[in-house]
Amino acid sequence: MVAAAFVWAKIIHYLEDKISSSLVSSWFDEAEVVELTEQQLLIYVPDEFRRDMIQRRCGEYVKDGLKDLFDMNAELKVLGQEEFEAYKAKRESNSIDLNPQFTFDTFIVGPSNRMAHSAANAVSQTPGQVYNPLFLYGPPGVGKTHLLYAIANEIRKANPEKNVVYIKGDQFTNELIDAIRTGKNIEFRSKYREADLFLIDDIQFISGKEATQEEFFHTFNKLFEAHKQIVMTSDRKPGDMPTLEERLRTRFEWGLIMDIQPPDYETRMAIINTKAASLGLELSEEVCNFIAVNVTNNVRQIEGTVKKIKAYHDLDGMALTLENISNVIRDMFKNENNSLPTPNLIISQVCKFYNLDESTIRGAQRTKEIAEARHAAIYLIRKLTNLSTPDIGKEFGGRDHTTVLNSITKIETELKSGNTTLQNHLRDITANINSCL
């Protein structure tokens, strides 16, 4: 493809021969070439009058010039200010850094993920035509994000011009809030609703957020009706999200829902051998078996274990014996006594759910929403950890035993009274906490 700036310069000279130089100078002095494809030459003109004149009076001339000079069958499109801002937002979304190592070739397939892998691969070959939307769910670290990136990388390899948009559920909420605050709703909607491939990780975080779900509903509809591919991941299936709106739940279930479970022994062995080979590490069968038997949580933990062995081997000269390795990685073993969430984790997940800053929930403000979130955090810390009420109080600016107990009692009273909204909120927050362990 010839450079857009070079093409534009030649087109300007071509226009000067077709219409007067003075008109070209007057109409095009603020014009800026934006993009050139096989189908379209895109320019930006900030002045509304000039934009209309160029589009109406010069569109055919430009089209003829592209054909005569470069044998291109492209149309001219002139962007105004709002359209140009929307275009830039779209381009920013398309410039996301998708890890090139996350491909279908580097994904270790086993019984726990074979169907999800096959579905993702099918989507990458015929986006928007089969399994739309594709919904992948499972616990953290089992490869959901790897498959998301693999789909994107495969589609980009075949069609580099495709607009790929990736976002996390909580980031979608934060961007929406910022768009409302700054009055950039048009740019926000353009970024997502003009995607060719829309990938959203951890969709469960939009559950219970009314404005976010409303925006996502319309985004989903726009993309689905245009046959654009939608892929979502979650730590649970749609039916297990009590605060997810029914209209979204049914749409998520229109396509294909596939679960990914923690890898079995054989898959763990394959992951260990593959990761070790990629790091230039030679591990004996005995060592690989020891890791596979003891490190069972997820793929991320297994790969982290191999990386830790590599670090000790390179930095400390550790011999790769079973005894040495067992001592180094013993803290990676799953231990039920160490699987309790920390107060910081609980508070961070409560804040994420209620969209509040941690300093707010730990502080003295007492609005209804902040108070509810604070009571919920205190209740969950009491329920999910071994902390005493005085220790819990220290997490919230030094509140005393009575204040902490009062928060716990308020939540328990609401639950006993059948407050289903609160029950669902606590269930979702607890699931989010468990997904981080």
JOZI-V923731 format. One line per field, one symbol per residue. burial: I if it has 9 or more other C-alpha atoms within 8 Angstrom, else O. A space follows every 50 residues. Layout:
# JOZI-V923731
burial->???
This chain:
# JOZI-V923731
burial->OOOIOOIIOOIIOIIIOOOIIOOIOOIIOOIOIIIIOOIIIIIIIIOOOI IOIIIOOIIOIIIOIIIOOOOIIIIIIIIIIOOIIIIOIIIOIIOOOOOO OIIIOOIOIIOIIIOIIOIIIIIIOOIIIOIIIIIIIIIIIIIIOIIIII IIIIIIOOOOOIIIIIIIIIOIIOIIOOIIOOOIIOIIIIIIIIIIIIII IIIIOIIIOOOIIOOOIOIIOIIIOOOIIIIIIIIIIIOOIOIIIOOIIO OIIOIIIIIIIIIIOOIIIIIIIOIIIOOOOOIOOOIIIIIIOOIIOIIO IIIOIIIIIIIIIOOOOOOOOIOIIIOOIOOOIIOOOOOIIOIOIIIIII IIIOOIOIOIIIOOOOOOOIIOIIIIIIIIIIOOIOOOIIOIIIIIOOII IOIIIOIIOIIOOIIOOOIOOIIIIIOIIIOIIOIOO
